[in-house]
Amino acid sequence: MSIPVRELDAFWEEMANRNRKAPEEDEQIL
């Protein structure tokens, strides 16, 4: 998993907007 931090930030922002969840909660699922 070699993903730039910028892409992760954008990904979490999209997920937060869709699921309205904090990145920390999504990380626990992963």
Long-range contacts (C-beta under 8 A, 24 or more apart in sequence): none
